[in-house]
Amino acid sequence: MTQSLTYAPPAHTANPELDARRREVRPVVAVLVAVGSVLAAEDAAINDMTAHLPPSPATSPCALCSSETWPCARFQDAAARITARGLRADDVVPAELHPILWPSPTPRPTPAQERYEAAWPKP
């Protein structure tokens, strides 16, 4: 059985707009893992990554690092730590945020398209 938990960090500024944004926190799920496992060893990094996730893909500033856009430096540091241990950062990040972190490469033209564009250049 899993239980969704909602946590909102306390407001830390006199700026009402920033305080409201800090209360917008993505719901999280608690998971139990065995002590001694790689996941247990990297629990702090996973928690850091999760804490710094934006509440929605449209949210640009980090909810915790008010001066940084997302992905912030603390999120990137935590992602690097779990990746160094052989874990996948994309398994911790919701799928809706993957295009922001890992944008699709620009598709390369096929040889047929290249020949067509060479024969019929755009004005």
C-alpha positions in Angstrom: 0.0 0.0 0.0 1.4 3.4 -0.9 0.2 6.7 0.5 0.6 10.0 -1.2 1.8 12.8 1.1 1.7 16.5 0.4 4.3 18.8 2.0 4.5 22.5 1.7 7.6 24.3 2.9 7.1 27.3 5.1 7.2 30.8 3.6 10.6 32.4 4.1 10.2 35.9 2.6 8.0 39.0 2.8 7.2 38.5 -0.9 3.6 37.1 -1.1 4.0 35.9 -4.7 7.2 34.0 -3.8 5.6 32.6 -0.7 2.6 31.4 -2.7 5.0 29.7 -5.2 6.9 28.0 -2.4 3.6 26.5 -1.2 3.1 24.9 -4.7 4.9 21.6 -4.1 4.5 18.5 -6.1 2.9 15.6 -4.2 5.3 12.8 -3.2 5.1 9.2 -2.3 7.1 7.5 0.5 8.9 4.3 -0.5 10.6 1.8 1.8 13.9 0.2 0.7 16.3 -2.1 2.4 19.2 -0.7 4.3 22.4 -1.3 2.5 20.9 -0.9 -0.9 22.1 1.7 -3.4 18.7 3.5 -3.1 19.1 3.7 0.6 22.7 5.0 0.3 21.5 7.8 -2.0 18.3 8.7 -0.1 19.5 12.2 0.6 20.2 12.9 -3.1 16.9 11.4 -4.2 15.1 13.6 -1.5 17.0 16.6 -2.8 16.0 15.9 -6.4 12.4 15.4 -5.3 12.3 18.5 -3.1 13.5 20.7 -6.0 11.0 19.4 -8.6 8.7 22.1 -9.9 5.0 21.7 -9.2 4.3 21.7 -12.9 6.2 21.8 -16.2 5.2 25.4 -16.8 6.9 26.5 -13.6 10.2 28.1 -14.3 11.7 29.1 -11.0 12.7 26.4 -8.5 10.2 26.4 -5.6 13.0 26.2 -3.1 15.8 28.2 -4.8 13.9 31.3 -5.5 16.8 33.0 -7.3 17.3 30.1 -9.7 15.3 28.6 -12.6 14.7 24.9 -12.7 16.6 22.7 -12.9 18.5 24.5 -10.2 22.1 23.8 -9.1 21.0 21.6 -6.1 18.8 19.5 -8.3 21.6 19.0 -10.9 24.1 18.2 -8.1 21.7 15.6 -6.6 21.1 14.1 -10.1 24.9 13.8 -10.7 25.3 12.0 -7.3 22.7 9.4 -8.1 24.0 8.9 -11.6 27.5 8.4 -10.3 26.1 5.5 -8.2 24.6 3.9 -11.3 21.0 5.0 -10.7 19.0 6.7 -13.4 17.9 10.3 -12.8 15.0 9.9 -15.2 13.5 7.3 -12.9 13.2 9.9 -10.1 11.8 12.7 -12.4 8.2 12.6 -13.5 7.8 11.8 -17.2 6.2 15.2 -17.9 9.4 16.9 -17.0 11.7 14.7 -19.1 11.4 17.0 -22.2 12.7 19.9 -20.2 15.7 18.0 -18.9 16.4 15.9 -21.9 15.0 17.7 -25.0 14.7 15.7 -28.2 17.5 16.3 -30.6 16.7 18.1 -33.7 15.9 15.4 -36.3 18.6 15.1 -39.0 17.4 15.2 -42.5 17.4 11.9 -44.5 19.6 11.6 -47.5 16.6 12.0 -49.7 15.6 15.3 -47.9 19.2 16.5 -48.3 19.2 15.9 -52.0 15.8 17.6 -52.4 16.9 20.6 -50.4 20.1 20.8 -52.5 18.2 20.7 -55.7 15.4 23.0 -54.5 17.0 25.5 -52.1 14.6 27.7 -50.1 14.6 31.4 -51.2 
